[in-house]
């Protein structure tokens, strides 16, 4: 039997993981900040993160303006929901994302 305290603890744990995952994903994409990184390579570089949580972080970071996404072959800028498969996308950190990583701005949803 799961109690309300258990459910609250699970919710807080997932929220904490989301914030940590956002930071991990953003830092990996930033490794080559002058180039785009294929999302499948970014995912490979972060072992242990489930695909759905990885995609949650990509979606958040894109919506927040910290990364921009584009199609690997057409170079057309896209959002995650517009792509048939996330492996068709690559990402690059935006100027806002670099400011976040550099500590100039703060976001409680990203453990930068």
C-alpha positions as CSV (number, residue, x, y, z in Angstrom):
1,X,0.0,0.0,0.0
2,X,1.4,3.4,-1.0
3,X,0.6,6.2,1.4
4,X,0.3,9.9,0.6
5,X,3.7,10.5,2.2
6,X,5.1,7.9,-0.2
7,X,3.5,9.5,-3.2
8,X,4.8,12.9,-2.2
9,X,8.3,11.4,-1.7
10,X,8.1,9.8,-5.2
11,X,6.9,13.1,-6.7
12,X,9.8,15.0,-5.1
13,X,12.3,12.4,-6.2
14,X,11.1,12.6,-9.8
15,X,11.2,16.4,-9.7
16,X,14.7,16.3,-8.4
17,X,15.7,13.8,-11.1
18,X,14.1,16.0,-13.8
19,X,16.1,19.0,-12.6
20,X,19.4,17.0,-12.5
21,X,18.7,15.4,-15.9
22,X,18.1,18.8,-17.4
23,X,21.5,19.9,-16.2
24,X,23.2,16.8,-17.4
25,X,21.7,16.9,-20.9
26,X,22.5,20.6,-21.3
27,X,26.1,20.1,-20.2
28,X,26.6,17.3,-22.7
29,X,25.1,19.3,-25.6
30,X,27.4,22.2,-24.5
31,X,30.6,20.1,-24.9
32,X,30.9,21.2,-28.5
33,X,29.0,24.4,-28.3
34,X,30.0,25.7,-31.7
35,X,28.5,22.6,-33.4
36,X,25.2,20.7,-33.3
37,X,25.2,17.4,-31.4
38,X,23.0,14.5,-32.6
39,X,20.4,13.7,-29.9
40,X,21.2,10.0,-30.2
41,X,24.9,10.7,-29.3
42,X,23.8,12.9,-26.4
43,X,21.6,10.1,-25.1
44,X,24.4,7.6,-25.5
45,X,26.7,9.9,-23.5
46,X,24.3,9.8,-20.5
47,X,24.0,6.1,-19.5
48,X,21.2,5.3,-17.0
49,X,18.7,8.0,-18.1
50,X,15.6,6.4,-19.5
51,X,14.6,7.5,-22.9
52,X,11.3,9.1,-21.8
53,X,13.1,11.2,-19.2
54,X,15.8,12.1,-21.7
55,X,13.1,13.3,-24.1
56,X,11.3,15.2,-21.3
57,X,14.6,17.1,-20.7
58,X,15.1,17.8,-24.4
59,X,11.5,19.1,-24.7
60,X,11.9,21.3,-21.6
61,X,15.4,22.7,-22.6
62,X,14.0,23.5,-26.1
63,X,10.8,25.1,-24.8
64,X,12.8,27.2,-22.3
65,X,15.1,28.4,-25.1
66,X,18.3,26.8,-23.7
67,X,18.8,24.7,-26.8
68,X,17.7,24.7,-30.4
69,X,16.9,21.6,-32.4
70,X,17.2,20.9,-36.1
71,X,16.8,18.0,-38.5
72,X,20.1,16.2,-39.1
73,X,19.8,16.1,-42.9
74,X,17.5,19.0,-43.9
75,X,19.0,21.4,-41.2
76,X,15.4,22.7,-40.7
77,X,14.8,24.0,-37.2
78,X,12.2,21.8,-35.5
79,X,10.8,21.1,-32.1
80,X,10.8,17.6,-30.6
81,X,7.0,17.2,-31.3
82,X,7.5,18.0,-35.0
83,X,10.0,15.2,-35.6
84,X,9.1,11.6,-36.5
85,X,12.0,10.3,-34.4
86,X,14.3,12.1,-32.0
87,X,17.3,10.3,-33.6
88,X,16.6,12.6,-36.7
89,X,17.4,15.6,-34.6
90,X,20.5,17.4,-33.4
91,X,20.9,20.1,-30.8
92,X,23.0,23.2,-30.0
93,X,23.1,25.3,-26.9
94,X,21.7,28.8,-27.3
95,X,23.2,32.0,-25.9
96,X,20.7,31.8,-23.1
97,X,21.8,28.2,-22.4
98,X,25.4,29.3,-22.2
99,X,24.4,32.1,-19.8
100,X,22.7,29.6,-17.6
101,X,25.7,27.2,-17.6
102,X,28.0,30.2,-16.9
103,X,25.9,31.2,-13.9
104,X,24.8,34.6,-15.3
105,X,21.1,33.4,-15.1
106,X,19.4,30.9,-12.8
107,X,16.6,28.5,-13.4
108,X,15.5,26.2,-10.5
109,X,14.4,23.6,-13.2
110,X,18.0,23.1,-14.4
111,X,20.9,21.9,-12.2
112,X,23.5,23.9,-14.1
